[in-house]
């Protein structure tokens, strides 16, 4: 699964399943032993869990980079590699 960004111990990844496009544009988040999936538009947690602080950081980051996340979603659906996204500072 391609890594898009990493900040404060949070890893953001995205992938597409060949021949079976997902219905909802989303990305995957890993923080220590926690994992969650977030929708891109709107930015919301779809499944999994993160500690509250990390969840807020992910949501803030995703709001700032929503256009870039959608760009990467489209690239992956077309079978092309995604571009990295700037981390939260």
GROMACS elastic network, one bead per residue, 0.5 to 0.9 nm:
[ bonds ]
;  ai    aj funct       b0    kb
    1    13     6  0.62154   500
    1    14     6  0.60955   500
    1    15     6  0.53951   500
    1    16     6  0.85341   500
    2    12     6  0.87073   500
    2    13     6  0.55626   500
    2    14     6  0.58429   500
    2    15     6  0.63615   500
    2    81     6  0.78530   500
    2    82     6  0.73552   500
    3     6     6  0.77862   500
    3    11     6  0.72024   500
    3    12     6  0.59344   500
    3    14     6  0.67195   500
    3    15     6  0.89314   500
    3    82     6  0.86067   500
    3    84     6  0.73912   500
    4    11     6  0.79238   500
    4    12     6  0.55918   500
    4    13     6  0.53404   500
    4    14     6  0.70115   500
    4    69     6  0.87765   500
    4    72     6  0.86232   500
    4    82     6  0.72981   500
    4    83     6  0.67252   500
    4    85     6  0.56734   500
    4    86     6  0.85039   500
    5    10     6  0.82329   500
    5    11     6  0.60803   500
    5    12     6  0.51579   500
    5    13     6  0.71570   500
    5    84     6  0.60871   500
    5    85     6  0.55696   500
    5    86     6  0.66212   500
    5    87     6  0.58821   500
    5    88     6  0.89967   500
    6     9     6  0.68030   500
    6    10     6  0.55672   500
    6    12     6  0.61616   500
    6    13     6  0.89833   500
    6    85     6  0.88703   500
    6    86     6  0.85306   500
    6    87     6  0.61492   500
    6    88     6  0.85092   500
    7    10     6  0.52312   500
    7    11     6  0.67355   500
    7    12     6  0.86681   500
    7    87     6  0.55412   500
    7    88     6  0.62630   500
    7    89     6  0.78922   500
    8    11     6  0.85281   500
    8    31     6  0.89856   500
    8    54     6  0.87015   500
    8    87     6  0.88701   500
    8    88     6  0.82244   500
    8    89     6  0.88650   500
    9    30     6  0.84440   500
    9    31     6  0.61342   500
    9    32     6  0.73706   500
   10    29     6  0.68655   500
   10    30     6  0.58621   500
   10    32     6  0.78253   500
   10    54     6  0.75863   500
   10    58     6  0.80878   500
   11    28     6  0.81763   500
   11    29     6  0.56526   500
   11    30     6  0.51914   500
   11    31     6  0.65093   500
   12    27     6  0.68820   500
   12    28     6  0.57775   500
   12    30     6  0.67321   500
   12    58     6  0.87181   500
   13    27     6  0.58967   500
   13    28     6  0.51033   500
   13    29     6  0.64022   500
   13    30     6  0.83160   500
   14    26     6  0.72977   500
   14    28     6  0.59084   500
   14    29     6  0.88021   500
   14    69     6  0.89652   500
   14    72     6  0.81188   500
   14    73     6  0.75381   500
   14    76     6  0.81991   500
   14    82     6  0.82665   500
   15    26     6  0.88890   500
   15    27     6  0.76678   500
   15    28     6  0.85564   500
   15    73     6  0.78848   500
   15    76     6  0.64703   500
   15    77     6  0.83806   500
   15    82     6  0.87596   500
   16    19     6  0.88252   500
   16    20     6  0.79543   500
   16    21     6  0.65201   500
   16    22     6  0.72702   500
   16    73     6  0.79559   500
   16    76     6  0.57477   500
   16    77     6  0.58971   500
   16    78     6  0.89526   500
   16    79     6  0.79466   500
   17    20     6  0.54688   500
   17    21     6  0.60326   500
   17    22     6  0.74806   500
   17    76     6  0.89204   500
   17    77     6  0.81117   500
   18    21     6  0.69988   500
   18    77     6  0.80452   500
   18    79     6  0.78213   500
   21    24     6  0.88359   500
   21    77     6  0.67182   500
   22    25     6  0.68636   500
   22    26     6  0.85286   500
   22    77     6  0.87713   500
   24    39     6  0.67941   500
   24    40     6  0.81066   500
   24    41     6  0.85585   500
   25    38     6  0.86314   500
   25    39     6  0.58877   500
   25    40     6  0.57463   500
   25    41     6  0.73198   500
   25    69     6  0.87731   500
   25    70     6  0.73636   500
   25    73     6  0.64754   500
   25    74     6  0.88082   500
   26    37     6  0.67137   500
   26    38     6  0.54230   500
   26    40     6  0.52599   500
   26    41     6  0.82930   500
   26    43     6  0.86929   500
   26    46     6  0.85345   500
   26    69     6  0.83750   500
   26    70     6  0.86764   500
   26    73     6  0.76519   500
   27    36     6  0.86035   500
   27    37     6  0.57484   500
   27    38     6  0.54976   500
   27    39     6  0.66053   500
   27    40     6  0.72804   500
   27    69     6  0.81207   500
   27    73     6  0.85146   500
   28    35     6  0.73788   500
   28    36     6  0.59605   500
   28    38     6  0.64494   500
   29    34     6  0.82084   500
   29    35     6  0.55886   500
   29    36     6  0.52352   500
   29    37     6  0.61010   500
   29    38     6  0.76434   500
   29    50     6  0.85454   500
   29    58     6  0.81342   500
   30    33     6  0.73238   500
   30    34     6  0.58065   500
   30    36     6  0.66937   500
   30    37     6  0.89662   500
   30    50     6  0.81960   500
   31    34     6  0.51482   500
   31    35     6  0.63543   500
   31    36     6  0.87762   500
   31    50     6  0.70965   500
   31    51     6  0.86187   500
   31    54     6  0.78233   500
   32    35     6  0.81217   500
   33    50     6  0.89797   500
   34    48     6  0.77085   500
   34    49     6  0.62814   500
   34    50     6  0.55423   500
   34    51     6  0.78830   500
   35    47     6  0.85987   500
   35    48     6  0.56969   500
   35    49     6  0.59523   500
   35    50     6  0.64299   500
   36    45     6  0.70228   500
   36    46     6  0.75094   500
   36    47     6  0.55809   500
   36    49     6  0.51553   500
   36    50     6  0.65409   500
   36    55     6  0.89953   500
   37    44     6  0.85659   500
   37    45     6  0.59055   500
   37    46     6  0.54977   500
   37    47     6  0.53038   500
   37    48     6  0.62967   500
   37    49     6  0.83034   500
   38    42     6  0.89928   500
   38    43     6  0.64664   500
   38    44     6  0.53444   500
   38    46     6  0.52675   500
   38    47     6  0.72340   500
   38    48     6  0.89436   500
   38    58     6  0.88364   500
   38    59     6  0.84096   500
   38    62     6  0.89145   500
   39    42     6  0.61801   500
   39    43     6  0.51542   500
   39    44     6  0.52644   500
   39    45     6  0.62680   500
   39    46     6  0.62464   500
   40    44     6  0.71483   500
   40    62     6  0.73000   500
   40    63     6  0.84017   500
   40    66     6  0.64388   500
   40    67     6  0.89327   500
   40    69     6  0.69155   500
   40    70     6  0.69957   500
   41    44     6  0.78258   500
   41    66     6  0.75474   500
   41    70     6  0.83502   500
   42    63     6  0.88384   500
   42    66     6  0.89536   500
   43    59     6  0.65468   500
   43    62     6  0.66935   500
   43    63     6  0.67035   500
   43    66     6  0.79653   500
   44    59     6  0.72784   500
   45    48     6  0.76166   500
   45    49     6  0.80728   500
   45    55     6  0.84468   500
   45    59     6  0.84759   500
   49    52     6  0.86822   500
   49    55     6  0.79863   500
   50    53     6  0.80724   500
   50    54     6  0.62169   500
   50    55     6  0.55423   500
   51    54     6  0.54906   500
   51    55     6  0.60975   500
   51    56     6  0.87505   500
   52    55     6  0.50343   500
   52    56     6  0.62405   500
   52    57     6  0.86914   500
   53    56     6  0.52717   500
   53    57     6  0.63411   500
   53    58     6  0.87665   500
   54    58     6  0.61011   500
   54    59     6  0.85397   500
   55    58     6  0.51522   500
   55    59     6  0.61778   500
   55    60     6  0.86230   500
   56    59     6  0.51016   500
   56    60     6  0.61104   500
   56    61     6  0.85280   500
   57    60     6  0.51441   500
   57    61     6  0.60691   500
   57    62     6  0.85106   500
   57    88     6  0.79922   500
   58    61     6  0.50859   500
   58    62     6  0.60025   500
   58    63     6  0.85481   500
   58    88     6  0.87075   500
   59    62     6  0.50851   500
   59    63     6  0.61321   500
   59    64     6  0.86603   500
   60    63     6  0.52063   500
   60    64     6  0.63562   500
   60    65     6  0.87537   500
   60    88     6  0.85158   500
   61    64     6  0.51940   500
   61    65     6  0.62380   500
   61    66     6  0.83514   500
   61    87     6  0.76233   500
   61    88     6  0.59830   500
   62    65     6  0.50294   500
   62    66     6  0.53964   500
   62    69     6  0.75423   500
   63    66     6  0.52351   500
   63    67     6  0.86737   500
   64    67     6  0.82244   500
   64    68     6  0.89432   500
   65    68     6  0.52816   500
   65    69     6  0.61616   500
   65    70     6  0.87391   500
   65    85     6  0.75607   500
   65    86     6  0.83119   500
   66    69     6  0.50583   500
   66    70     6  0.62643   500
   66    71     6  0.86277   500
   67    70     6  0.51745   500
   67    71     6  0.61856   500
   67    72     6  0.87171   500
   68    72     6  0.62042   500
   68    73     6  0.85338   500
   68    83     6  0.83542   500
   68    84     6  0.88521   500
   68    85     6  0.70434   500
   69    72     6  0.51504   500
   69    73     6  0.61412   500
   69    74     6  0.87319   500
   69    85     6  0.79980   500
   70    74     6  0.62264   500
   70    75     6  0.85949   500
   71    74     6  0.52642   500
   71    75     6  0.62588   500
   71    76     6  0.87537   500
   71    82     6  0.79874   500
   71    83     6  0.84669   500
   72    76     6  0.61371   500
   72    77     6  0.85519   500
   72    80     6  0.88192   500
   72    81     6  0.78462   500
   72    83     6  0.63020   500
   72    84     6  0.85052   500
   73    76     6  0.52943   500
   73    77     6  0.62356   500
   73    78     6  0.87452   500
   73    82     6  0.75216   500
   74    77     6  0.51118   500
   74    78     6  0.63229   500
   74    79     6  0.88020   500
   74    80     6  0.85812   500
   74    82     6  0.86279   500
   75    78     6  0.51837   500
   75    79     6  0.64524   500
   75    80     6  0.50348   500
   75    81     6  0.63537   500
   75    82     6  0.58885   500
   75    83     6  0.86047   500
   76    80     6  0.51319   500
   76    81     6  0.59209   500
   76    82     6  0.61337   500
   77    80     6  0.73730   500
   78    81     6  0.88275   500
   86    89     6  0.87610   500
